[in-house]
Amino acid sequence: MRRALFVMSVLAMAVVGSVAYWRRHPRIGSRTMNEVVNPMLVRRGVAGAGRSEVGTLEHVGRKSGTVRLTPVHPVLTADGVRIVVPLGLQSEWARNVLAAGRCRLQLHDTIYELDRPVLLPAGAIFDIPGLSRWAGDFLGFMYLQLRRVSEAPGTLAPAVAEAGSEVGAEPAVAEVAS
């Protein structure tokens, strides 16, 4: 019994320490996600295609002007889309979308044209469970809400080539938002 209590207390301290570290350094691990995981998800077609819950967000870099593809976890709402942004205002892809005022999302082989982005704290979203809302607020998560302008079947790959990037070049991928 003492051993179990000791193990549980050590695990609890590890969780509390991890959360405290995350709150001070939220971008930890984002470089690995940006350079390794995200390009792999986009390249292998895991994000956006088929029955995947992960969508591909196409946005334009506010500094570079290049078209970027970012895997995200969108939730379709009555009039638009809601996407969790774990890094809040430190998220580069969210800042790109806010600066541009529009973006495109591929989900289940459908392209959604989105505009009017608004970044809201997790506590302001009342249609998610209370515990999730509290935890999201505690960890500094935010939600990007976008209005759905139109939708059409298709994929984002041809649009990247049309947007000025080199044909055959792999699109740059911004940070993750899961």
VMD Tcl script that draws the C-alpha trace (Angstrom):
set ca {
  {0.00 0.00 0.00}
  {2.81 2.42 0.86}
  {4.56 1.66 -2.41}
  {1.41 2.42 -4.42}
  {0.90 5.67 -2.53}
  {4.53 6.62 -3.16}
  {4.26 5.86 -6.89}
  {1.02 7.86 -7.18}
  {2.55 10.86 -5.40}
  {5.63 10.77 -7.63}
  {3.42 10.62 -10.74}
  {1.32 13.53 -9.44}
  {4.45 15.60 -8.85}
  {5.69 14.77 -12.37}
  {2.38 15.91 -13.86}
  {2.37 19.14 -11.83}
  {5.99 19.81 -12.78}
  {5.27 19.17 -16.47}
  {2.30 21.53 -16.43}
  {4.32 24.23 -14.69}
  {7.12 23.84 -17.23}
  {4.62 23.95 -20.13}
  {3.12 27.18 -18.82}
  {6.56 28.83 -18.75}
  {7.84 27.34 -22.03}
  {4.83 26.58 -24.27}
  {6.88 26.38 -27.47}
  {8.90 23.39 -26.22}
  {8.83 20.71 -28.88}
  {7.36 22.95 -31.56}
  {10.56 22.88 -33.62}
  {10.41 19.07 -33.84}
  {6.73 19.27 -34.77}
  {7.41 21.91 -37.45}
  {10.42 20.23 -39.04}
  {9.62 16.52 -38.65}
  {6.05 15.62 -37.74}
  {4.00 18.20 -39.69}
  {5.79 17.69 -43.05}
  {5.39 13.93 -42.63}
  {1.63 14.26 -41.96}
  {1.13 16.50 -44.99}
  {3.42 14.48 -47.30}
  {1.78 11.15 -46.46}
  {-1.71 12.56 -46.87}
  {-2.72 11.85 -43.27}
  {-3.88 15.41 -42.70}
  {-7.02 16.50 -44.54}
  {-7.76 13.46 -46.67}
  {-10.12 10.51 -46.25}
  {-11.78 10.07 -42.89}
  {-8.97 11.64 -40.86}
  {-9.91 13.98 -38.02}
  {-6.83 16.04 -38.82}
  {-7.30 18.78 -41.40}
  {-4.77 20.75 -43.42}
  {-4.89 24.52 -43.02}
  {-3.48 26.62 -45.88}
  {-2.35 30.11 -44.89}
  {0.11 32.75 -46.07}
  {3.16 33.68 -43.99}
  {2.85 37.24 -42.78}
  {6.61 37.88 -43.06}
  {7.66 35.63 -45.96}
  {4.47 35.70 -48.03}
  {4.83 31.97 -48.77}
  {1.91 29.55 -48.73}
  {2.12 27.21 -45.77}
  {0.27 24.01 -44.86}
  {-0.35 23.18 -41.20}
  {-2.05 20.08 -39.79}
  {-4.80 21.13 -37.35}
  {-7.74 19.52 -35.54}
  {-10.80 21.49 -36.71}
  {-14.33 21.21 -35.39}
  {-17.11 22.20 -37.78}
  {-19.71 24.47 -36.18}
  {-23.05 25.73 -37.47}
  {-21.56 28.71 -39.31}
  {-17.84 27.98 -39.46}
  {-14.90 26.17 -37.95}
  {-13.24 26.17 -34.53}
  {-9.58 25.14 -34.15}
  {-7.72 24.68 -30.88}
  {-4.50 26.72 -30.63}
  {-2.40 25.27 -27.78}
  {0.25 27.99 -28.02}
  {-2.23 30.87 -28.01}
  {-0.73 34.11 -29.32}
  {2.71 32.45 -29.61}
  {1.40 30.26 -32.43}
  {2.87 31.44 -35.73}
  {0.20 29.82 -37.92}
  {-2.60 31.43 -35.89}
  {-0.90 34.82 -36.15}
  {-0.58 34.31 -39.93}
  {-4.31 33.59 -40.25}
  {-5.23 36.57 -38.08}
  {-2.99 38.88 -40.13}
  {-4.32 37.64 -43.48}
  {-7.95 37.59 -42.34}
  {-8.63 34.42 -44.36}
  {-7.40 30.89 -44.99}
  {-8.45 27.57 -46.53}
  {-9.00 24.22 -44.82}
  {-9.00 20.75 -46.33}
  {-11.00 18.23 -44.31}
  {-12.41 14.92 -45.60}
  {-11.54 15.80 -49.22}
  {-13.50 19.07 -48.98}
  {-11.97 22.55 -49.21}
  {-13.49 25.21 -46.95}
  {-12.86 28.89 -47.65}
  {-12.72 30.64 -44.27}
  {-12.55 34.26 -43.16}
  {-13.16 36.55 -40.15}
  {-10.72 34.84 -37.77}
  {-11.18 35.52 -34.06}
  {-8.87 34.16 -31.36}
  {-10.78 33.42 -28.14}
  {-9.66 32.06 -24.77}
  {-10.86 28.55 -23.94}
  {-13.12 29.90 -21.19}
  {-15.14 31.88 -23.74}
  {-16.21 28.77 -25.69}
  {-19.33 27.46 -23.98}
  {-20.13 24.50 -26.23}
  {-17.15 22.46 -24.98}
  {-17.31 20.51 -21.69}
  {-16.61 22.48 -18.53}
  {-13.55 20.46 -17.47}
  {-11.99 20.87 -20.94}
  {-12.76 24.59 -20.87}
  {-11.14 24.96 -17.41}
  {-8.07 22.89 -18.37}
  {-7.66 24.83 -21.62}
  {-7.84 28.13 -19.76}
  {-5.36 26.89 -17.15}
  {-2.87 25.77 -19.82}
  {-3.31 28.94 -21.90}
  {-5.02 27.27 -24.86}
  {-7.05 29.46 -27.20}
  {-9.50 28.75 -30.00}
  {-9.47 30.23 -33.47}
  {-13.01 30.67 -34.77}
  {-13.50 31.22 -38.49}
  {-16.58 31.87 -40.60}
  {-17.24 29.42 -43.43}
  {-17.54 31.29 -46.76}
  {-17.82 28.34 -49.15}
  {-17.00 24.68 -49.53}
  {-16.14 22.53 -52.53}
  {-14.69 19.05 -53.09}
  {-10.96 18.94 -53.76}
  {-7.49 19.01 -52.27}
  {-5.06 21.80 -51.42}
  {-2.06 20.49 -53.40}
  {-2.88 22.26 -56.73}
  {-3.56 25.55 -54.95}
  {-0.06 25.54 -53.45}
  {1.51 25.36 -56.94}
  {-0.78 28.13 -58.21}
  {0.01 30.42 -55.29}
  {3.53 31.08 -56.50}
  {5.58 28.30 -54.97}
  {7.77 26.24 -57.26}
  {6.13 23.30 -58.97}
  {7.30 20.10 -57.33}
  {8.64 21.95 -54.32}
  {7.49 20.71 -50.97}
  {5.31 23.28 -49.18}
  {6.63 24.81 -46.00}
  {4.77 23.69 -42.90}
  {4.10 25.87 -39.89}
  {3.68 24.75 -36.32}
  {1.20 22.22 -35.01}
  {-2.07 22.94 -33.27}
  {-3.34 19.88 -31.63}
}
mol new
graphics top color blue
foreach p $ca { graphics top sphere $p radius 0.5 }
foreach p [lrange $ca 0 end-1] q [lrange $ca 1 end] { graphics top cylinder $p $q radius 0.2 }
display resetview
